[in-house]
């Protein structure tokens, strides 16, 4: 609710990291890297719905879920070139530094 709030995402998957099971994680990361805040919020709201996850798992391309106003070209380029190493790095940080178990969720706050 505040324009002074920042949100970040770290992925801590519980299963082996492969292209076919990281569509949502890669979509979130690509959106964070390429979109402005208003488009990012709308896209993430659409992306986190259960029916979206089911559709992506059944083979629907992520481009189908882009919202009007998004820079689709830069999103798709980033999405298609985003390697799995970034997600593996997130996983390693979550487990080695934050001491989370695979798949465990946490909220981390760094405020004044």
C-alpha positions in Angstrom: 0.0 0.0 0.0 3.0 2.3 0.1 5.1 3.7 -2.7 8.1 3.2 -0.5 7.7 -0.6 -0.2 10.0 -2.8 -2.2 9.4 -6.5 -3.0 11.9 -9.1 -4.0 11.7 -12.8 -4.8 14.1 -15.6 -4.0 13.3 -19.0 -5.4 13.8 -22.0 -3.1 12.4 -25.0 -5.1 11.9 -28.4 -3.5 12.4 -30.3 -6.7 15.1 -30.6 -9.3 15.4 -27.4 -11.3 14.4 -27.9 -15.0 13.0 -25.7 -17.7 9.6 -27.3 -17.7 9.1 -26.8 -13.9 10.4 -23.2 -13.7 8.1 -21.4 -16.0 6.5 -19.3 -13.3 9.8 -18.6 -11.5 11.4 -17.5 -14.7 8.4 -15.5 -15.7 8.5 -13.6 -12.3 12.2 -12.9 -12.6 11.9 -11.8 -16.3 9.0 -9.5 -15.3 11.0 -8.0 -12.4 13.9 -7.3 -14.8 12.0 -5.8 -17.7 8.7 -4.2 -16.6 7.6 -1.1 -14.8 5.9 -1.3 -11.4 2.3 -1.0 -12.6 2.7 -3.6 -15.3 4.7 -5.9 -13.0 1.9 -5.9 -10.4 -0.8 -6.7 -12.9 1.3 -9.5 -14.5 2.3 -11.1 -11.2 -1.4 -11.1 -10.1 -2.3 -13.0 -13.2 0.8 -15.3 -13.1 0.2 -16.5 -9.5 -3.3 -17.9 -10.1 -3.7 -21.6 -9.9 -5.3 -21.9 -13.3 -2.3 -20.1 -14.9 0.0 -22.6 -13.3 -2.1 -25.5 -14.6 -2.2 -23.9 -18.1 1.6 -23.4 -18.2 2.2 -27.0 -17.0 0.0 -28.2 -19.8 2.2 -26.4 -22.4 0.6 -23.0 -22.8 3.3 -20.4 -23.7 3.8 -17.7 -21.1 3.3 -15.0 -23.7 -0.4 -15.7 -23.6 -0.5 -14.2 -20.1 1.1 -10.9 -20.9 -1.1 -7.9 -20.0 -1.7 -4.8 -22.1 1.0 -2.2 -21.7 3.8 -4.7 -21.0 7.0 -4.6 -23.1 6.4 -8.0 -24.5 9.5 -8.1 -26.6 11.9 -7.4 -23.8 10.0 -9.8 -21.5 10.1 -12.7 -23.9 13.8 -12.1 -24.8 14.7 -12.1 -21.0 12.4 -15.1 -20.3 13.9 -17.1 -23.1 17.5 -16.4 -22.2 17.2 -16.5 -18.4 19.3 -19.5 -17.4 18.5 -22.0 -14.7 21.7 -21.0 -12.9 20.0 -17.9 -11.4 17.3 -20.1 -9.9 20.0 -22.5 -8.6 21.9 -19.5 -7.1 18.7 -18.4 -5.3 18.2 -22.0 -4.1 21.7 -22.2 -2.8 21.4 -18.8 -1.0 18.1 -19.8 0.6 19.5 -23.1 1.9 23.1 -22.2 2.7 22.7 -18.6 4.1 19.1 -18.4 5.2 19.2 -22.1 6.4 15.8 -22.9 4.8 14.9 -26.4 3.9 14.2 -27.1 0.2 10.8 -25.6 -0.7 10.5 -23.8 2.7 9.0 -20.3 2.5 10.0 -17.3 4.5 9.4 -13.6 4.6 12.5 -11.4 5.2 12.2 -7.8 6.1 14.8 -5.1 6.2 13.1 -1.9 7.3 13.9 1.2 9.2 
